[in-house]
Amino acid sequence: MNCKRQFVQLISIAMAAIMLLSVWGAVGPVNHAYADGVTYYIDAVGGSDSNNGTSEATAWKSLSKVNNKTNFQPGDHILFKSGSSWSGSLKLKSSGAEGNPIVVGKYGEGPAPVINANAAYAAIDLENIQYITLQDLELTNFNPAAPDDYKTGFYRRSGIWIKSFHNGPMNDITIRNMDIHDVTGMNLTGEATTTTTDGKDKGVNKNANAGIQIEAWEFETGKPKAYIDGLTLENNYIHDLAVIGVNITAFSNDVAYFNKNVTIRGNTVSNTGADGIIVGVSSNPLIEYNISLDAGAYAPGIKWIAGIWVWRTDRALVQFNEVGRTRAEIKADSDSAAFDTDLATRGDHIFQYNYTHDNAGGFFMDMGQLKGGINILRYNISQNDKRDGWHSYTLNINDPGIYYNNVFYNDLGIGFQMKNNSNATFMNNVFYVTGPTPITETYPTGPKFLSNAFYGKAAPSQGKNNVVGDPGFVDPGKGVDGYNTVDGYKLKPDSPLIGAGAVVANNGGRDFWNNPIYRGSPDIGAFEDSSTAINDTIAPAKPTTVAVKDYQDSTVSLTWAASENGVDLDADIYNAANNQLLTSVIASNEATVTGLTPDTDYTLYVVAKDRNWNSSEPSASIPVKTRKSIIVDDTQSVKVGTWTASTGSNSYNNNFVRIAAGSGTNSVKWTPQVAIPGFYAVYYYLPDGGSSRAGNAKYTVTSATGSKTYTADQRPVRGGTWNQLGIHSFSAGTSGYIQLSDAASGEVAADAIKLVYLEGFGLEDIANIQLFTSKLQLRLEESTKFSVTGTDRDGQMVELPTDSTELSYIVDDPTVAVINGGFVKGISEGVTRFHAKFSYNGSIIESNSVEVIVGPKQSVETPLFTDASGQEITALTTGTITVSSRIINSTDKHLNATLIVSLQSPTGIVETKTQEVVLNKYDNTTLTVSMTMPESVEGYTLKAFIWDNLTDMTALTNLVTLE
């Protein structure tokens, strides 16, 4: 280890010189003018703590002398002598002032001063310090007596640790030109926690330490909100360490208290034991001109890492970065993508002009939790990013996103695959997929593909304006370490991709090589060749057959016809009253306009745009009037019990209330003032959820037709939406209401409710009816309520009164059960079925038939295999296969059952999934497991059975095999 110290120090000196001469000319050291202060000098060899420290000749000697001074002033400089070294931690207790920071740096010629923390928390450890600049030092943090102790123990060690605890904002913190290495903390996955080996910290993992660790935490209610406003990390060299390179985190869920003005620029992070750069809980961070190489290569045991990723960010801009060779140790426990938009993100996240290569888990992934925005990935180059993450995708995408003018190049023979995401749009990209073996996998059917180029792998069947064949790159596949090594992805003058792309709005104005866009028709790929531009100025025909597909109180959906060569054109939808642009769509003849005012007349028209954005004449205008609605917020509701008032979280009017799961004694009741009697669609507003929220919140609608209880899942993390419960008939006045109970599996949130008046809707609109019961199994003399729902031809559902004169009921065996006043009563042991008949204006509609079991019975259905469309299958096929089994427990004992599904290849088990349930007395459920099949299923089998692992420890069904 000591030899390593000397070697690494020589390397660090060389790297520092290289960084100063790097290609990021715009991010080199900046000369700052600060107000005069006192300069303090520290010399580990020639200094003395009895000196005054204010000159090189009277320098201090130790870190403790600096740490014990509590009254450094704004503008002071604390300079360590080049070529010297110290052991311990620098812990300043003074802050600078706005425009006048305290600066910690070096003086003299020679190697950077070295501070080795000697296995302390950090070499520089600052708490609630602001207006501070740290620069030009070399930092390490390892145990000299046991330099490899991190391989067998867990230790919390960072190079720099900046903390804002209960105190914010902490302003203007700058860290630049630091050389940080050999930090031997822990890289334990964020999915687990531990107590450190020295016993100092509990419940920690890799996120508790880093080369540069920035934290803002607020643990206690009533304490000041902790966050950082003004954080710059630039031109640092962070390398050869067991921890994360850069980790920025904070506590708040409220975007008002996210870290602000965060810039991560020009840093090189290499050979880490975990992630490269993590930026969390920040508003619009700028992450640019960084290099992340070999993340996860330094230490064993890596799990769930990525090169550069963000979480709980409100927008982010990630640009001009290079990410390469992010490692994956165990496929089942690995993300290992170059980039990741992770948990609890919101707003648009833009990834542009980046170069990635050889990352084990692919180019990009997200967690499907982005709210109020989309992922925008443009003008990036991905070379030989792999598929060794747990998901086996190059693009593991779940959030809405648009991907345009990227190059996805892979010549490894492993193929290129992306997750099937219907909310993803791909435009002007190049998919270049070759290798030593034929590529037989296909692109998914969900995304929209428009004007993309495909080589080596069959283009997606739904793609429009595909360019298939050699793209005409200059010399592809030759990129190595270095952002400027990818000129081979420029286009030859005769490339078929020139002028073959489609215009994209708000496109950033430049290509990967800083060429302006567009000069003529857009090119496909990351290169825009202005010297051979193709011009198209012919406008498309105006849209025809504009129609209203649907309208509600604040939305209108339109359809129209506008296409060229069989491809739907882009379109803008305008308000004819003021020519205001309301919304736009890409390659679609359908759009939904949102944010409209209820009970208001609108006149709308459509303008089509071709792939070069030549605009058509406006379509014919179409009038529409939005529906009337009634909204009752939680502030206008009646509450029983102690509900906690909350704000934010995409709630209606920025407020809602919540309560822990209870027994049903606590409730919120909304009573709308109904002016017009008739049918209303009933909605509830759902704020952002989470795993602690109820998956079975119970809303009861009481209307002119009686009461009906709905179960709602409040866990979805993307809130801010109205969700329909059903359609009910309300009388004028305040006799109707909606009530939410605390009887649920998790925390219950109560926000607003809304009634939308369905003018003209009546019983004559009903096309079919559905019969429901709250319980399918009855003891003798026990009763259960049932309900009848009608559906019109547009799929709208309305609750019908069970005692309506239009409804009658037929029971197959009236000796087993009888119907009276909306209730089914069991009168003897057996099984019977009943259905409803709806008669109105001479038409008769019959419902589904419902089975009712009276008395004891236990039944476990043989597992059933269905494809993605829900159709039963009898042979193994590609895609997603769902295995299900219905279990009925009409007995006086609990039943424990587990559905076990196993996918097996010719060489053994590939994957096993289970679902377990403890079924209560007189209850039933359906167990369901879904599994994605490989691209080729030849030789594979899928096996399923039900197991009782509570009582008899035996199989409840025979083994079923799909081949």
N, C-alpha and C positions, 0 to 999 in steps of 0.2 A: 504493500500500500504506500509506503514512503517513496519508493521508486516511482510509483504511479503519480504521486503528488508532483514530483519534479518534472516528469514527462508532460503531464497535463498542463502544468504552468507554462512550459515552453510552447505547447500547442495553443494555449489561451492567448499568449502574446501574439502569435502569428495570426490567430483568428481575429483578434481585435483589429489588427492592421487590415486584414481582408475586409472586415465589415465596414471600415471607414472608406474603403474603395469600392464598396459593393455597387450593384446596379441601382439600388434605391437612392439615386442622387437627391431625390426630394426629401429624403428622411434622414439626412446626415445631421451631425451635431449642429445645434443652433446656438448662436451667441446671444445670451440674455443679459440685459442691463438691469442690475438690481441696485437698490439704495445701499449706500455705504454702511457697513457694520463692522464688527470686530472679526478678524480672522484668527482662528485658533489652530495650532499646529500640534500634531502628535507624532512622535518619533520613538519607535519601540526600542531602538538601540541607544541613541544619543540623548533622548529626552529624560526629563525628571518631573515627577508630579509635584515637586516643590517649586517648579518654575511657574511663571504667569501664563505660559502657553501662547503668548501673542506674537511671537516671532519664531523663525526657524531656529534661531540660536537659543531661545528659551522655551523650546517645545515641551509639552507634556509627554508622558511615557505610556500610560495605561488606558485601557477602556474604562476602568472604574473611575478614573479622574473625570472623564467626559460624562459618564453616567451619573455621577454625583452632583454635577452642576445642574441646577434646576432653573436657571434664569438666563439661558441663551436668549438673545433678542432677534427680532426680525432683521434680516440682512446679514446675520452672522454666517461665517463660513467655518466649517469644522473639517480640516484637511489632514489626511494621513499620509505619511511619507512613503513615496514609491520605493519598492524593494523591501519594505518592512512587513512584518506579520504579527498578528495578535491572536490570542486564544480567548474565547468567551463571546459575549453578546454585547452589541451596541444598543443601549436602551435610553434614548433621549426622552426628556420630560418637558421640552419646550417646543412651542409652535412659532412659525413665522407669521406674516400678515399678508393680506391681499396685495399682490404685486411685489412682495418683499419677503421671499421665503428664506428659511434657513437652508443652507446648502452644505451637504456632506460630500466630500470628494477627496482628491489627492493633490499633492504638490511634489515637485521634483521630477527628474527623469528616471527612467527605468521601469521595471515590471510594476504592474498595479499592486497597491497595498493589499494584503491578504488578511481576512478575518475568518478564522475557523471557529465555529461555535462549540466545538468539542462535545457534540451530542446534546447540546441545549435545545431549546425550542427553535431558535433561529439565530443566525449571525447578526441580523439587524431585527430587533423586536420592538415595535412601536405601537402604543395604544393611545387612541384619542389624540393623535398628533396631526396637525394640518399645516398647510403652506410649507411643505418640506420637499427638497430635491435631494435624491440620492444618486450619485454618479461615480463612475471611474474606479470602482473597487472590485476585488476578487473575493468571493465568498465561498466557503465550504462548510459542511456540517456533518461530521462523522465522528465515530468514537476511535481515537488513535490507538487505544488499548485493544480494541476488537473491531477492526474496520469492516468486517463482514457480518456483524451481528444482525444486520437487517435481513439476512437470508434465513434466520431461524427465529427471529423475534419481531415484535411490532413496536415501533418507536415513532413518536411525533416530532419530526424534524423538518424545518424549512430553511431556505436560504435567507429570505426576507419574509417577515410576518407583520403585516399592517392590519390593525384592528380598530374598528369603531364600535364600541360597546355602549349602548344606550345613549349615544351622543352623536347627533348628526344635524346638518351634514358636516362631515369632515371635508375640507376644501383643498383643492390644488395640491395633489401629491404626484410627484414626478420621479420615475426611476429610469435611468438611462445609462447606457454604456457599462453595464455591470457584467462581470464574468462569474457565473454561478455554476458550481459543479460539485460532484461527490457529496450530495445531500442524501444520506442513507436513512430516510424515513420509511413509512409504510406505503405499500401500493395495494392494500386490501380493497377489493371491489366495493363500490358504493352500495351494492345490494346487501352487504353484511356489515356488522360493527363488531368491535372487540374492545377489551381493556388492554391498554399498552402493557408491554412486558415489564416496564418499570413501575406500573401501577399508578402513574400520574393522571391518566385520562381514561374515561370510560365512554363507551358508545361512539367510538371513532372509527374512521376508515381512511381510505386514500384522500378523501376530500378535506381532511384536516391538516394536510401539509402539502407543500409544493416548493419548487424553486423560488417562485414569488407567490406568496399566499396573501390574498386581500380579502378581509372579512368585515362585514357590517351586520351586527346581530342585535336584535331587540328581543330579549327573553321575557321581560316582565311588563305586564299591563301598566300603563301610566308613566313609563319611562320615556325619555325623548326618543324619537324615531331615529334609528341609526342607518345612515347611508353615506356614500361618498359622492361629492360633486366636484368633478375635475380630477380625473386619474389618467396619467399618461405613462405608458411603459414603452420605451423606444430604444432600439438598437442594443438590446441586451443579448448576451450569448449565454444560453442556459443549456447545459450539456452533461452527459455522463452522470446521471443521478437516478436514484431509485424511485422518485416520486413524480407527481405531475409537474410539467414545466411551469405553467402559469395557471393559477386558479383564482377566479374572482367570484365571490359569493356574497349573499346577504340574506336577510330574513323576510322582508316584507312581502305580502301578497298584494299590497296597494301600490299601483304604478306611480303614485305621487311620491313614494319613498323608495323607488328604485335608484340604484347608482346612476349618476348622470355625467354626461361629457366624458365618457370613457373612450380612450384611444389606445389601441395595442398595435404598434407600428414598428416594422423593421427589425423584429426580434428573430433570432435563430435559436430554435429549440431542437435538440437532437439527442438521441440515445437516452430516452427517459425510461423509467420503470412503470409509467402509466401514460395518461393522456398528454398530448402536446400543450394545447391551450384550451382552457375552459372559461367562458364568460357567462356568468349567471346574474340574474336579478338586476338588470341594467336597462336603461332606456336608450335605444338607438346607438349602441356601441359601434365604433369604427374599428374593424380588425383588418389591417392591410399591410402588404409588403413583408409578411412574416414567412419564415421557413420552419416547417415541422417535419423532421426526418426521424425515422426509426423509433417512433413512439412505442413504448412497451418492450423495447429490446434489451434494456439494461438489467432488469430484475425478473426472476421467475414469478409465476402466480398471477399474471395479468388476466383481468376479466372486464368486459364491458367498457372498453376504452374507445376513443376516437382521436383523430389528429387535431382538428379544431372544431369545437362545438359550443353551442349556446343553449341556455335553458332559462326559463322565466324571464325572457327578454321582451321588451316592447319595441319591436322592429330591430333590425340589425343590418349592417352593411359589411360584408366579408369579401374582400377584393385583393387582387394582385398577390395572392399567397401561393406558396408551393408546399404541398403535403405529399410525402412519399414514405412508403414502406411502413405504414402503421401495422403493427403485428397482431396476430391472433394465435393464442397458445392452445386453447381448447375450443373447437368450433361451436359446441353447444353453449358456451359461456362467452361468446365474443360478438361485439358489434364491429369494431375495427374499421369503420369507414373513414374516409378523409374528412368529411363534414357531416354535421348532425344538427338538425333543429329539434331540440329535445323537449322535455316536459314543460308544460305551462307557458309556452310561448304565445305571443300575440302580435298582431300587426304584420305588415309585409316584411319578409326576410329575404335580402338580396345577396346572392353569391355570384360574383362576376369576375372575369379576367383571372381566374385561378388556374394553376397547373397542378394536377395530381397524377401520381404514378405508383404502381406496385403496392397499393394499399390492400391489405388482406381482406377487409370487409366491404370493399367496393368504393364507389365515388361519393355517394350521398345517401343519407337515411333521415327519417323523421319519426316522431312518436305518435302522429295522428292527433296531437293535442293543440295545434295552432288555432287560435281564435281571432276572428276579426281581421283576417288577412290571408295571404298566400305565400308560398315559397316561390321565388323568382330566381332561376338559375340560367345565366346567359353568358355566352362567349367564354366558356371554360373549356379546357382540354384535359381529358381523362385518358391516360395511356396505361394499359395493362393493369387497371385496377381489378382486383380478383373477387371471388365469391366465397370466401372462407369464413364469413360471419355466420351466425346461427341461422340466418334467414336464407342464405345461398343466393342473394340478389346482388347485382351491381348497383341497382337503385332500389332501396327498400323504402318506398314512398307510400304514405297514407294520407297526408294533408292535401288540400287543394294546392295546385301549383302549375306554373307555366315554365317550360324548359325550351329555350330557343337558342339557336346558333352555337350549340356546344358540339364538341367532337368527342365521341366515345369510340376509342380505338382499343382493340384487343386482338393480339395475334398469338395468344398462348394456347389456343385450342380448347379453352374452358367455356367459351360462349359468353354471351352478354344477356342478362335477364333482369327484368324489373317486376316489381309487384303490380298486380292488377288493380289499378286505381282509376276509377271512372272520373275522378275530379282532377286528373292531370291532362295537360295539353302539351304536345311536343310539336315544335315548329322549327324548320330550318336547321335541324340537327343532322350530323353525320354519324351513322352507326356502321363502323368498319370492324367486322368480326370475322377473323380467319384463324387458321391454326392447322396443325398436322392431321386432325380428324374432322370429318364432315360435321357441320353444325346443323342439328336436326330440330332443336327447340324452336318454339315460335314466340313471337311477341304477344303480350296479353291483349285481350279483346276490349278491355274497359277504357283505356286512355284514348284521347283524340290525337291522331297523327295527321299533320298537314305540312306538305312541302318539305319532307325529310329525304335524306339520301341513305341508301342501304347497300352494303357491299358484303358479300360472304355469307349472309343469312337472309332468308326469305323475308320480304317486307310484310308488315301486318296487313291483314285483309281489309281492315277498315280504313287504311291510310289513303289520303287524297293527295294528288300531285306528287306521288312518290317518284324519286329518281333512283333507278336501280343500276348498279354497275360500278366500275372503277371511278372514284370521285375525282381523280386527277390531282392528288396531293403532290407536292414537290418531292418529298422524301420522308414518308411517315414512319413512325415507330422508332425514331432515332433519339428521342428525348432521354436525357440522363439527369443527374442531379444538377439543378440550375434552371432558373426560370427562363433564361434566354437560349435554351437548347431545343426549342420546339418549332423552329422555322420550317421544318419539314411538313408542317400542317398548313402552310400557305398553299394557295391554288395555282396550278399551272395556267398559262393564258388560255389554253383550250379546254379547261375543265368544264364539264357539263353542269357544275353547280353554280357557275356564274350567271346571275340574273334569274335563277330558278327558284328563289325563295319568296317568302311573303312578308309584307311590311308588318312590323310589330310596333305598337305605340309605346311611347316613353321608354325607348330602347337603350338609353345610356349614351347615345351619340357617337360611339366609337367601337372598333372591333378589338380583338385581343392585342393587336400590334399598334394600337392608337391611330388606325386609319379612320377617317370620318365615315359615318353611315347616314343616309344612303346616297350614292351618286348613281341614279338610275335604279333599275330593279334590284332588290336585295339578293345577295349571294347566300348559299347554304354553307354552314360551317362557321368557324370562328374568325375567318379571314374575309374582308370585304375588298375586292379588287376594283378600284375605281378606274383603272386604265382601260378596262374592257367592259364598261358598264352597258347594260341593256336598258333602254327606255321604253316605257309603255304609258301612254297618256289617254288611252281610250276608256271612257267611262262605261260602267256596266248599265244594263237596263234597270229601270226602277222596279222595286218590289211590287208584286201583285198579290191579290187574294188575301189582304190583311184581315185578320179576324181576331176576336177576343176568345181566347181559349178558356179563361177563368178570371174571375174578379172577386176580391174580398174587400175588407174595409180599408186596407192600406196597400194592397198589391193588385196588379193587373198583369195577366199573362197573355201575350200576343203570339200569333203565328203568321207567317207570310211565305211567299215563294220568291227566292232570288238566288240564282246559281249560275255558274259558268263551267262548262265541261263536266257536268255532273257533281260539282263541288259547291256546297253551300257557301255563300259569301259572308264576310263580316258585315256587321250592321250596327247602326246607331239608332236609338229610339228617342224621339223628341216630343216635347209638349208643344202642341201647335199654338197655344195661347201666347207663348213668349219665346218660342224656338229654343227652349232650354233642353240641353242634352240630359236625359234621364238615366240611360244605361247603355252599355255596348256589349256585343257578343262576338265571339270569334267563330267563323265557319259554322254558323247555325241559323236556322230559320225559325227560331223560337226564343223568346226572352220574357223574363218576369221583371216588371218595374216595381220597385219597393219604395217605402217611405212616403206614400201618398196620404192625403187627408181623407178621413171617412166622410161618407155622404156628400161627395163632391163630384161635379161634372168635369170630365177631362176629354180633350181631343188629342189623339196621338197619331204620329206618322213615323215611317221607317225610311232610313237612307242606307242603301247597300254600298259596300266597299269591296273592290276586288283585291287580289293579293298584292298589288302595288298601291293600294289605297286610293285609287281613282273612285270618286264618289258619284253615285247615281243621283238622278233627280228624286225628290221626295215622293214617297208612295201616296196613294189616296189616304186622307185622314179618316180616322175611325173614332166615333164617340163612345164613351163608357162612363158610367157613374159608379163610384165605389159604394160599398154597402154601409149601412148605419152600424154603429157599434156602441157598446157600453163597457167602460173599464172601471173596475173598482180596485184600488191599490191596497196593499196591506195596511197602510196608515188609516184607511177608512173601514177596516174590518173590526170585528168583535173578537177578542182573544180570551180564551179560558186557559189559565195557567201562566207560567212565567216564560215568555218567549224573549230571546235575546235580539235586540235591534242590531242590524248589520248594514254595512254600506259596500259599494263597489261590487266586484264579482259579476259584472255584466247584469246587474239587477235592474228592474224597471224603476225609473226615477231615482236610481242610485240608492235604493233602500229595500230591505227585506227583513224578515224575522226568522229565527230558527230555534229549534229545541231538540234536546236529546230524545232518542227513542223512548217511548213510554208505553203505557197500557191502554191508551185511548181516552184517558180522562181529560187531556188537554187538547185544545182545538183552536182553529181560526175559522171564522165564518164571514163570508162576503155576501152582502145582500144588495143586488142591483135594483135600481129604480127603473122598471120596465114601463115605457110609455105606450108601446104598440104590442098588443098580444100577438103571438104567433110562434113560429119555429125559429130558434136561435142555435147557432153553433157555439159551444162552450169551450173556452180555452183557459189554460193556466200558463203563467209566465215562469220560466225556469232559469234561475241564475246559474252561474258556473257551479259544477258539482265536484265530486271527488269520491274516493273509495269509502270515506266515512259517512257519506250521505245514504239515505234510504233507497233501497232498490224496489221498495214496495209501498211507497207513500199512497195513502188512501184518500181520494177526493170523492165526496158524495154530492151529487147534483140532485136537488129537490125542486121539482117543477110541477106543472099542471098535471103531468101524467104519473106522478109518484117520485120515488127516490131510486137512484142507481149509483152504486159505488164503483169507481174506477181505480185501478192500481197503476201508479206511475213510477218510472225509474228516474230518480233525481240524481243519479251518479254521473251522467255524462259531463265531461270536463268542459265541453263547449256549450256554454249556456247562452243567455241573451236571446232566447227564442220563445215564441208562442207555440204551445202544443195543444192540439185539439183533444178533448175528452169525448165529445159526442154531440148530437143534435137533440134538443129537447124543446117541448112546447111550453112556453111561459105565459101566464096570465098577466094582465096589466097590474102594476102596483109592485108590492114588495113581498108577495107571498113566496116567491122562489128564492133559493139561495144555494151557495156552494160552500161546503165545509171540508176542512182538511184536519185529519186526526193525527196525533203523535204515535199511534199504534203502528210501528214500522220496525224495520230491521236496522235502521241507522238514523243519523240526525235528519230531521225533517225541516225543510225550508219552505216558507210561505211568502209569496210575492204577490203579484196582481192576478186578477182573473178578468176575462173579457167575454162578452156575449156579442156575437155578430148576427145581425138580423138577416134572415134568409127570405127576403121579400118574394112572394110568389110561390114559395115552397109549400106543398101540401100533401095530403095522403094520396092524391092521384098521381104523384111523382114516384111512388114506391114501386120498385121493379122486383125486389125479392125481400124475403124476411129471414131472420136468423134467430134461433131459439138458444138461450143460454141458461145454465143453472149454476148457482154458486157451489153446489155440492152434488156429486153424482152417486154417493153412497149414503144410505139411510139405515138407521136402526128401526125396529118396529115402533110405530106411532110417532116417529120423528118427521118433521117437515123441513123443506128447504124452499127458498124463494127462487123464482125463475124470472127471466126478462125476455122481451121480444124486441129485436132491432130491425127496423126497415132500412133498406138501401135504395137510393135512386140510381138512375142509369149512369150518373157521373161518379158513383161510389160514395156519395155522402150518406152518412148513417144517422138515423133518427130513432130515438127511444119511443116505443109505442106503449100505451097503457095496457097492462095485462088484462084489465077488466073491460076493455073497449068492446063495444058492440060489434066492431069489425073483426074481432078475433074469436076463434073457437079452437077447442083442443081435442085431440083424439089420443086416447090411451089404448095401447095394444091389449093389455091385460089389466082391466080395472080391479081385479081381485088382489093385485100386488100393490098398486098405488092409485091414488085419486088426486084430482086437481080441483082447487077451490080458491078463488080470490088471489091468484098470483102465487099460490104455494102448491107444491107437490108433497103429498103425505104418504109414507109407507104404511101399509096395513097388513101385509103378510110377507113371509120370506119368498124371495124369488127375484127375477129380472124381468123388467118390462121396458118398453120404449114409448115415448109420446112425441107428438109434433103439433105445430100450430097451423091454423088456416086463416088467411087474411082475405076478407071479402069487401070490395069497395067499388061502387059504380058498375056493378055487374061483372067485375074481374075477380078471379080467385087465385091466390098465391099461397102455396104450401111451403112450410119451413123445412129445415133439416130435422132429422129424427134424433132424439137424445135418449141414451140409455140410462136407466135408473136402477141401482142395485139396492135391494132391501134385504137386510140380514147379512150373515157372514159370507165372505168370498175372498179368495186371494188369487190373483192372476198376474203372470209375468209374460208379456208377449215376446216372441222370438225377435231378436234384433233385425231391423229393416234397413237396407242400404238404399240411399237416394243420391241423385246427382245434384249439381248446383241449382237446377231448375225445380227440384223437388220431386222429380220423377223416380219411381222405383227402378233399380238396376239389378241385373243378375250376373253381370260380368264386370271385372275390374276395368276401369277406364281412367284416363288422365283427368286433371282438374281436382276439384274438391268433392269428396264423398262424405256424406253425413250418415252416421249410424244412430238409430233411435230405437227405443223400446219403451212401451207403455206399461206401467206397473199399477195394479189396483190392490189396495190393502183394506178390504172390508172385514177387518178382524179387530179383536180387542188387545192386540199386542203390536209393538212397533216392528217395522221391517227395515232392515239395513240391506241395501243393494248397491252393487258397484258394476257399472258397465265398463268392460275392459276391451279395448280395441288395439290390435297390434298389426303393424305393417311389416311384412317379412320379405326380404330379398332372397335370391338363391344362396347367399352366403350367411344369412342370419337376420336377426331382428334389426330393423331400421329405426322404428319409432313406436312407442307405446303411449297411449293416452287413456285416461280413465275419468269417469264422473261418478261420484258417490252420493247417495242420499239416504237419510234416515226418514222413513215414511211413517207419519203418525197413524194412529188408529183411524180407520174409516177415512182414508185420504188416498189420493192417486197423483201420479206425476208421470212425466215422460223424460227419460234420460237421453241425452244427446251428446255425441262426440263427432266433431268434424276433423278431417285430416286431408291434407293436400298431397296428391299423388305425384310421383316423379314424372319427368317428360316421357319416359318409356316405362311401361308397366310389364313388359315381357318377363316372365319368370317370377313375378311378385304375387303375393297373396295378402288379403286383408281378412283378419280373423276377429270375431267378436263373440262374447258371451256375458251373461249376468252372473255375478257371484254374491253369495250371502256370507259376509264376513263378520256377522254379529252373533249369530246363533249356531247354525249347523255347519258353517264353514264349508258349504257345498255350492255347486253350480245350480242356479235357478233356471237356466235354460241350457239347451245343448249348444255346443260350439258351432257357429255358423261361419262359413268360409266363402270369400269372394275371390275368384281367380280370373 
